[in-house]
Amino acid sequence: MTFDPFLNAPVYIQIHAPAALIALMLGPIALYRRKRDRVHKVVGYVWMVAMLTTAITSFWIREIMADASMSPVHLLSIFSICTIVYAIWMARRGNILGHKRALQNLYFMGSWGAFAINFLPNRTIPNMFFDGGTVGTFATAAFIIGTIVISPNLAARAQRRHNLILPLHRARGLL
């Protein structure tokens, strides 16, 4: 592993990558913390700023297309910006469930989806980890995409199970 591809990358990539990593790390704290307190609010604002920074700086990254134009991946950035605006609007209107669902979907689809796309060959991250090799890159991308597809299903299944079990415990006086 070498950081040379990152250190020699353009400034917008040097801003984009740390913002994306911050968003990936803070997402679970902001989105899945049980208590909706001051920590949730502060971490949530930092997460949103990191997501917006990631989305905005992505418009300068055009190495995916051969002609250096916008790619379909940039639709994900537009989706991210619109979702954050929508989620803030939902929270201000008092629709906390809408706020929660919008940001959880953004975390899974926006953060992890974009992260998987970063493992396409000859991009900065694969060059750092795999020296640009395609086999390791595709294996990692397949794992990440599989995680993106499976995780929401597992989370939904756990939530359904929780919703079925919790009322039974309350009825029996266990909670």
C-alpha positions as CSV (number, residue, x, y, z in Angstrom):
1,M,0.0,0.0,0.0
2,T,1.3,3.4,-0.9
3,F,-0.1,6.9,-0.4
4,D,1.7,8.3,-3.5
5,P,-1.4,8.2,-5.7
6,F,-3.4,10.2,-3.1
7,L,-0.6,12.6,-2.4
8,N,0.0,13.3,-6.1
9,A,-3.7,13.6,-6.8
10,P,-5.4,16.9,-7.6
11,V,-6.5,19.0,-4.6
12,Y,-10.2,18.2,-5.2
13,I,-9.5,14.5,-4.7
14,Q,-7.4,15.3,-1.6
15,I,-10.5,17.1,-0.2
16,H,-13.0,14.6,-1.5
17,A,-11.4,11.4,-0.1
18,P,-11.1,12.5,3.6
19,A,-14.6,14.0,3.5
20,A,-15.9,10.7,2.2
21,L,-14.1,8.7,4.9
22,I,-15.4,11.0,7.6
23,A,-18.9,10.5,6.2
24,L,-18.5,6.7,6.2
25,M,-17.2,6.7,9.8
26,L,-19.7,9.1,11.3
27,G,-22.8,7.8,9.5
28,P,-23.5,4.9,11.9
29,I,-23.1,7.2,14.9
30,A,-25.4,9.9,13.5
31,L,-28.0,7.5,12.1
32,Y,-28.2,4.5,14.4
33,R,-27.6,6.0,17.8
34,R,-30.6,5.2,20.1
35,K,-30.6,8.6,21.9
36,R,-31.5,11.6,19.8
37,D,-29.5,14.1,21.9
38,R,-26.9,16.8,21.5
39,V,-24.3,14.2,20.3
40,H,-26.7,13.1,17.6
41,K,-27.2,16.6,16.5
42,V,-23.5,17.6,16.4
43,V,-22.4,14.4,14.7
44,G,-25.3,14.7,12.3
45,Y,-24.3,18.2,11.2
46,V,-20.7,17.1,10.8
47,W,-21.8,14.1,8.8
48,M,-24.0,16.3,6.6
49,V,-21.2,18.7,5.9
50,A,-18.9,15.8,5.1
51,M,-21.5,14.4,2.7
52,L,-22.1,17.8,1.0
53,T,-18.3,18.3,0.7
54,T,-18.0,14.9,-0.9
55,A,-20.9,15.5,-3.3
56,I,-19.7,18.9,-4.3
57,T,-16.1,18.0,-4.8
58,S,-17.1,15.0,-6.9
59,F,-18.2,17.3,-9.7
60,W,-14.5,18.0,-10.4
61,I,-13.7,14.3,-10.6
62,R,-14.2,13.4,-14.2
63,E,-11.6,10.6,-14.8
64,I,-14.3,7.9,-15.2
65,M,-15.4,9.0,-18.6
66,A,-12.9,8.9,-21.5
67,D,-13.8,12.4,-22.7
68,A,-13.5,13.8,-19.1
69,S,-17.2,14.7,-19.0
70,M,-19.8,14.1,-16.3
71,S,-20.6,10.5,-15.7
72,P,-23.7,8.7,-14.4
73,V,-21.9,8.6,-11.0
74,H,-22.5,12.3,-10.7
75,L,-26.2,11.7,-10.5
76,L,-25.4,10.2,-7.1
77,S,-24.0,13.5,-6.0
78,I,-27.1,15.3,-7.1
79,F,-29.2,12.7,-5.3
80,S,-27.0,13.2,-2.1
81,I,-27.4,17.0,-2.1
82,C,-31.2,16.8,-2.7
83,T,-31.6,14.2,0.0
84,I,-29.8,16.3,2.6
85,V,-31.9,19.3,1.8
86,Y,-35.1,17.1,1.9
87,A,-34.0,15.6,5.3
88,I,-33.4,18.9,6.9
89,W,-36.8,20.1,5.6
90,M,-38.4,17.0,7.1
91,A,-36.8,17.5,10.5
92,R,-37.8,21.2,10.6
93,R,-41.4,20.2,9.7
94,G,-41.3,17.7,12.6
95,N,-41.4,14.6,10.3
96,I,-38.7,12.8,12.1
97,L,-39.5,9.4,10.5
98,G,-39.1,11.0,7.0
99,H,-35.9,12.6,8.2
100,K,-34.5,9.3,9.5
101,R,-35.5,7.3,6.5
102,A,-34.1,9.8,4.0
103,L,-30.7,9.9,5.7
104,Q,-30.5,6.2,6.3
105,N,-31.1,5.5,2.6
106,L,-28.6,8.2,1.7
107,Y,-26.0,6.5,4.0
108,F,-26.5,3.1,2.4
109,M,-27.0,4.1,-1.2
110,G,-25.0,7.3,-1.3
111,S,-22.0,6.5,0.9
112,W,-21.5,2.8,0.3
113,G,-22.6,2.9,-3.3
114,A,-20.1,5.6,-4.1
115,F,-17.5,3.8,-2.1
116,A,-18.0,0.7,-4.3
117,I,-17.7,2.7,-7.4
118,N,-14.3,4.0,-6.2
119,F,-12.9,0.5,-6.6
120,L,-13.2,0.6,-10.4
121,P,-9.7,-0.1,-11.9
122,N,-7.2,2.7,-12.4
123,R,-8.8,5.1,-9.8
124,T,-6.9,6.6,-6.9
125,I,-8.0,4.1,-4.2
126,P,-7.3,0.9,-6.1
127,N,-3.9,2.3,-7.1
128,M,-3.2,2.9,-3.4
129,F,-4.2,-0.6,-2.3
130,F,-3.7,-2.9,-5.3
131,D,-1.3,-1.0,-7.5
132,G,-4.1,-0.6,-10.0
133,G,-4.7,-4.4,-10.4
134,T,-8.1,-5.4,-11.6
135,V,-8.6,-8.8,-9.8
136,G,-8.2,-7.4,-6.3
137,T,-10.2,-4.3,-7.3
138,F,-13.1,-6.3,-8.7
139,A,-13.1,-8.7,-5.8
140,T,-13.3,-5.8,-3.3
141,A,-16.0,-4.0,-5.3
142,A,-18.0,-7.2,-5.5
143,F,-17.7,-7.6,-1.7
144,I,-18.8,-4.0,-1.1
145,I,-21.7,-4.2,-3.5
146,G,-22.8,-7.4,-1.9
147,T,-22.7,-5.7,1.5
148,I,-24.8,-2.8,0.2
149,V,-27.4,-5.2,-1.1
150,I,-27.5,-7.5,1.9
151,S,-27.2,-5.0,4.8
152,P,-30.5,-3.2,4.3
153,N,-32.3,-6.5,4.1
154,L,-30.7,-7.8,7.3
155,A,-31.5,-4.5,9.0
156,A,-35.1,-4.7,7.9
157,R,-35.4,-8.3,9.0
158,A,-33.9,-7.5,12.4
159,Q,-36.4,-4.6,12.8
160,R,-39.3,-6.8,11.9
161,R,-38.2,-9.4,14.4
162,H,-37.7,-6.7,17.1
163,N,-41.2,-5.3,16.4
164,L,-42.6,-8.9,16.8
165,I,-40.7,-9.8,20.0
166,L,-40.9,-6.5,21.9
167,P,-44.7,-6.4,22.2
168,L,-44.7,-10.0,23.5
169,H,-42.2,-9.1,26.2
170,R,-44.2,-6.0,27.2
171,A,-47.4,-8.1,27.3
172,R,-45.7,-10.6,29.7
173,G,-44.3,-7.8,31.9
174,L,-40.7,-8.6,31.0
175,L,-40.0,-5.0,29.9
